[in-house]
Amino acid sequence: MPVLGGLLVSAVTVAVMSVISYQFGTPPDTGHGVKLGSGKMFDKVAPRYDLVNSALTMKRDAAWRDKMIDALRLKSGDRVLDVGTGTAEVALAIASHLGSKGQGGKMGKSRVLGVDPSEGMISIGRDKVAKAGLDKSVSLVIGDAEDLSSSVPEGTKFDGATMAFVIRNVPDRAKAMAQIADRLKGGARLAVLELGFPEFPPAKWFVRHCVPFIGWLLSRGNLKKEYTYLNDSMRRFKLDDIEGLMRQAGLTLVRKEKMNFGSVGLYVGEKAADPEPASQQEGARREGAGEAEGGGAGAAPSAA
């Protein structure tokens, strides 16, 4: 029974998360003037996003988010970028994490910027941020994963970044990954959560043949095209491709973990530390040279 229960959760998770997290792609039109995966499509599912997501993953999504955020190794005062923020679940979780590290349980100078193309999602997210009293610490803006220039102030660098259930559906994944990596400080990390095809054979069969029908039922017969298209896109995408995307963006993979029968993957990349300014390098060189000369002079009497 535990295996069957896990199998069902895995399959339904894939079905639901595929639809409600498909936020940056611009694939073919649905036939109703709304492109599959566009911000407008997610405007339609925004009102039920959190409820359906939490219920059908048995709240496992919260644990996955926590793992992703912990992997960033954040400290009080850090700035974090959340790409594909949706209704701000990840952004608020990051804020809570940073607040726990701040003095008196407050965020202090810590800041979170969430970016998403869906106005409906952002609107709900802003209401949640306001209700939590975090308006001054968490900002949500409309933006595109492939071009963050319009949503992230020029020259802004972050101490960490997250991307949950988004990268698989970005048309130009390499460009999006490079955009995020470019906005990280040296030594900062990007943590990516993504869906993949389950590794357990029965789960594979179930997802391949039953998920589109489950999606149709969950959407009351309104999103069959979306579920079928997204199911196919999930089958074509390999989770381990994220490793190559991170390397291409100049990040070093420091952690990889698969969960939920292999249907959920966590990948963490780290940006190389910034080189020291030439003046500091020269100062360190001279200091080292001075110590060497002093050590040599002091050693001579001992040798005698």
C-alpha positions as CSV (number, residue, x, y, z in Angstrom):
1,M,0.0,0.0,0.0
2,P,2.7,2.5,0.8
3,V,4.2,1.9,-2.7
4,L,0.8,2.3,-4.4
5,G,0.1,5.5,-2.3
6,G,3.5,6.9,-3.3
7,L,2.9,6.0,-6.9
8,L,-0.5,7.8,-7.0
9,V,1.0,10.9,-5.3
10,S,3.9,10.8,-7.8
11,A,1.5,10.6,-10.8
12,V,-0.9,13.2,-9.6
13,T,2.0,15.5,-8.6
14,V,3.3,15.3,-12.1
15,A,-0.1,16.0,-13.5
16,V,-1.0,19.0,-11.4
17,M,2.5,20.5,-11.2
18,S,2.9,20.2,-15.0
19,V,-0.1,22.4,-15.6
20,I,0.1,24.9,-12.8
21,S,3.8,25.5,-12.9
22,Y,4.2,25.8,-16.7
23,Q,4.9,29.5,-16.6
24,F,7.5,30.7,-19.1
25,G,7.1,28.7,-22.4
26,T,5.4,30.0,-25.5
27,P,4.3,26.8,-27.3
28,P,1.4,26.4,-29.7
29,D,-1.9,28.1,-29.2
30,T,-4.7,26.3,-27.3
31,G,-7.2,27.3,-29.9
32,H,-8.8,29.9,-27.7
33,G,-6.4,32.7,-28.3
34,V,-4.3,31.7,-25.3
35,K,-0.9,30.1,-25.7
36,L,-0.1,27.0,-23.7
37,G,2.2,27.9,-20.9
38,S,1.9,31.7,-21.3
39,G,1.2,34.0,-18.5
40,K,-2.4,34.4,-19.7
41,M,-3.0,30.6,-19.3
42,F,-1.8,30.8,-15.7
43,D,-4.1,33.7,-15.0
44,K,-6.9,31.1,-15.5
45,V,-5.6,28.7,-12.8
46,A,-4.2,31.3,-10.4
47,P,-7.2,31.3,-8.0
48,R,-7.0,27.6,-7.3
49,Y,-3.2,27.2,-7.6
50,D,-2.2,26.9,-3.9
51,L,-5.2,24.8,-2.8
52,V,-4.9,22.2,-5.6
53,N,-1.1,22.1,-5.4
54,S,-1.0,21.6,-1.6
55,A,-3.8,19.0,-1.5
56,L,-2.7,16.8,-4.4
57,T,1.0,16.7,-3.4
58,M,-0.1,16.0,0.2
59,K,1.9,19.1,1.1
60,R,5.1,17.4,0.0
61,D,5.8,20.5,-2.1
62,A,6.6,22.4,1.1
63,A,9.3,20.0,2.1
64,W,10.8,20.2,-1.4
65,R,10.8,24.0,-1.2
66,D,12.6,23.8,2.2
67,K,15.3,21.6,0.8
68,M,15.8,24.0,-2.1
69,I,16.1,27.0,0.1
70,D,18.4,25.3,2.7
71,A,20.7,24.4,-0.2
72,L,21.4,28.1,-0.8
73,R,23.1,28.5,2.5
74,L,21.6,32.0,3.1
75,K,22.5,34.3,5.9
76,S,20.9,37.4,7.4
77,G,21.0,40.4,5.1
78,D,21.1,38.3,1.9
79,R,19.2,39.2,-1.3
80,V,17.5,36.4,-3.2
81,L,15.9,36.1,-6.7
82,D,13.0,33.7,-7.3
83,V,12.3,33.2,-11.0
84,G,8.9,31.8,-11.8
85,T,7.6,32.9,-8.4
86,G,3.9,32.2,-9.2
87,T,1.8,33.0,-6.1
88,A,4.9,33.7,-4.1
89,E,5.0,30.5,-2.1
90,V,8.7,30.1,-2.6
91,A,9.4,33.8,-2.1
92,L,7.5,33.8,1.2
93,A,9.3,30.6,2.3
94,I,12.6,32.3,1.5
95,A,11.5,35.3,3.6
96,S,10.6,33.1,6.5
97,H,14.0,31.4,6.2
98,L,15.9,34.7,6.2
99,G,13.7,36.0,9.0
100,S,14.7,33.1,11.2
101,K,18.3,34.1,10.7
102,G,17.8,37.8,11.5
103,Q,17.9,39.5,14.8
104,G,14.7,39.1,16.7
105,G,13.3,36.9,14.0
106,K,13.1,39.8,11.5
107,M,14.4,40.0,7.9
108,G,16.4,43.2,8.6
109,K,18.1,44.1,5.3
110,S,17.3,40.8,3.7
111,R,15.3,41.1,0.4
112,V,13.5,38.8,-1.9
113,L,12.6,39.6,-5.5
114,G,10.0,37.3,-7.3
115,V,9.6,37.4,-11.1
116,D,6.7,35.8,-13.0
117,P,4.9,36.5,-16.3
118,S,1.3,35.9,-15.0
119,E,-0.5,39.0,-13.7
120,G,-3.1,36.7,-12.1
121,M,-0.4,34.8,-10.1
122,I,1.5,38.0,-9.2
123,S,-1.7,39.7,-8.0
124,I,-2.5,36.8,-5.6
125,G,1.2,36.7,-4.5
126,R,1.1,40.4,-3.6
127,D,-2.0,39.9,-1.5
128,K,-0.2,37.1,0.4
129,V,2.9,39.2,0.9
130,A,0.8,42.1,2.2
131,K,-1.1,39.9,4.5
132,A,2.2,38.6,5.9
133,G,3.4,42.2,6.5
134,L,6.4,41.7,4.2
135,D,5.7,44.5,1.6
136,K,9.0,46.2,2.3
137,S,11.1,43.0,2.1
138,V,9.4,40.9,-0.7
139,S,8.8,42.4,-4.1
140,L,7.0,40.7,-6.9
141,V,7.2,41.9,-10.5
142,I,6.1,40.8,-14.0
143,G,9.0,39.4,-16.0
144,D,10.4,36.9,-18.4
145,A,13.0,34.2,-17.5
146,E,14.8,34.7,-20.8
147,D,15.2,38.5,-20.3
148,L,15.5,39.7,-16.7
149,S,16.6,43.2,-17.8
150,S,13.1,44.6,-17.5
151,S,12.4,43.2,-14.1
152,V,15.8,43.2,-12.3
153,P,17.5,46.6,-11.8
154,E,20.7,46.9,-13.7
155,G,23.8,46.0,-11.7
156,T,21.8,44.2,-9.0
157,K,23.5,41.1,-7.8
158,F,22.0,38.4,-5.6
159,D,23.3,36.1,-2.8
160,G,21.1,33.2,-4.1
161,A,18.4,32.3,-6.6
162,T,15.7,29.8,-7.0
163,M,13.6,28.3,-9.9
164,A,10.9,25.9,-9.0
165,F,9.1,23.9,-11.8
166,V,10.0,26.4,-14.5
167,I,13.2,25.6,-16.4
168,R,11.8,22.6,-18.3
169,N,9.3,24.7,-20.1
170,V,11.4,27.7,-21.0
171,P,11.9,27.8,-24.8
172,D,15.6,29.0,-24.5
173,R,16.7,27.3,-21.3
174,A,20.4,28.1,-21.8
175,K,19.6,31.8,-22.1
176,A,17.4,31.8,-19.0
177,M,20.0,30.0,-17.0
178,A,22.7,32.4,-18.1
179,Q,20.5,35.4,-17.2
180,I,20.1,34.1,-13.7
181,A,23.8,33.2,-13.3
182,D,24.8,36.6,-14.5
183,R,22.9,38.2,-11.6
184,L,24.5,36.1,-8.9
185,K,27.4,37.3,-6.8
186,G,30.6,35.3,-6.8
187,G,30.1,32.2,-4.6
188,A,26.3,32.4,-4.7
189,R,24.1,29.5,-5.5
190,L,21.2,28.8,-7.8
191,A,18.8,26.0,-6.7
192,V,16.5,24.5,-9.3
193,L,13.5,22.2,-8.6
194,E,12.0,20.4,-11.6
195,L,9.7,17.6,-12.6
196,G,10.9,14.6,-14.6
197,F,9.6,11.2,-15.6
198,P,9.4,8.7,-12.7
199,E,12.2,6.1,-12.6
200,F,10.0,3.4,-11.1
201,P,8.5,1.4,-14.1
202,P,4.9,1.2,-12.8
203,A,5.0,4.9,-12.2
204,K,6.2,5.5,-15.7
205,W,3.3,3.6,-17.2
206,F,0.8,5.3,-15.0
207,V,2.1,8.8,-15.8
208,R,2.3,8.1,-19.5
209,H,-1.2,6.7,-19.9
210,C,-3.2,8.0,-17.0
211,V,-2.0,11.5,-16.3
212,P,-3.7,13.2,-19.2
213,F,-7.0,11.7,-18.1
214,I,-6.4,12.7,-14.5
215,G,-5.6,16.2,-15.7
216,W,-8.8,16.3,-17.7
217,L,-10.8,15.3,-14.6
218,L,-9.1,17.8,-12.3
219,S,-9.7,20.6,-14.7
220,R,-13.4,19.6,-15.1
221,G,-12.8,18.9,-18.8
222,N,-11.3,22.3,-19.6
223,L,-7.6,21.8,-19.8
224,K,-7.2,18.5,-21.6
225,K,-4.9,20.0,-24.3
226,E,-2.8,21.6,-21.7
227,Y,-2.3,18.4,-19.7
228,T,-1.6,16.3,-22.8
229,Y,0.9,18.8,-24.2
230,L,2.7,19.2,-20.8
231,N,2.8,15.5,-20.2
232,D,4.6,15.1,-23.6
233,S,7.0,17.9,-22.8
234,M,7.9,16.2,-19.5
235,R,8.6,13.0,-21.3
236,R,11.0,14.8,-23.7
237,F,12.9,16.6,-20.9
238,K,15.6,14.8,-19.0
239,L,16.2,16.1,-15.5
240,D,20.0,15.6,-15.8
241,D,20.0,18.1,-18.6
242,I,19.9,20.7,-15.9
243,E,23.5,19.8,-15.1
244,G,24.7,20.7,-18.6
245,L,22.7,24.0,-18.5
246,M,24.3,24.9,-15.2
247,R,27.8,24.2,-16.6
248,Q,27.0,26.2,-19.7
249,A,26.1,29.1,-17.6
250,G,29.3,28.9,-15.7
251,L,28.0,27.3,-12.6
252,T,29.4,24.2,-10.8
253,L,27.0,21.5,-9.7
254,V,27.4,21.0,-6.0
255,R,24.3,19.0,-5.2
256,K,21.8,16.7,-7.0
257,E,18.9,14.8,-5.4
258,K,15.9,13.0,-6.8
259,M,12.7,12.5,-4.9
260,N,9.2,11.1,-5.3
261,F,10.1,8.0,-7.4
262,G,12.5,10.2,-9.4
263,S,9.7,12.6,-10.6
264,V,11.2,15.6,-8.7
265,G,14.8,16.7,-9.0
266,L,16.8,19.2,-7.0
267,Y,19.9,20.7,-8.6
268,V,22.2,23.2,-7.0
269,G,24.8,25.2,-8.9
270,E,27.4,27.5,-7.5
271,K,29.1,30.5,-9.1
272,A,32.8,30.8,-8.9
273,A,34.1,33.3,-6.3
274,D,34.9,36.8,-7.6
275,P,38.6,37.3,-8.1
276,E,40.3,39.7,-5.6
277,P,41.0,43.2,-6.9
278,A,44.4,43.7,-8.3
279,S,45.4,46.1,-5.5
280,Q,44.5,43.5,-2.9
281,Q,46.4,40.8,-4.8
282,E,49.5,43.0,-4.9
283,G,49.2,43.9,-1.2
284,A,49.0,40.2,-0.3
285,R,52.0,39.4,-2.5
286,R,54.1,42.1,-0.9
287,E,53.0,41.1,2.6
288,G,53.9,37.5,1.8
289,A,57.3,38.6,0.4
290,G,58.0,40.6,3.6
291,E,57.2,37.7,5.8
292,A,59.5,35.5,3.8
293,E,62.4,37.9,4.1
294,G,61.8,38.3,7.9
295,G,61.6,34.6,8.4
296,G,64.8,34.1,6.5
297,A,66.7,36.7,8.5
298,G,65.4,35.3,11.8
299,A,66.2,31.7,10.9
300,A,69.9,32.4,10.3
301,P,71.0,32.8,13.9
302,S,69.1,29.6,14.9
303,A,70.9,27.7,12.2
304,A,74.2,29.0,13.5
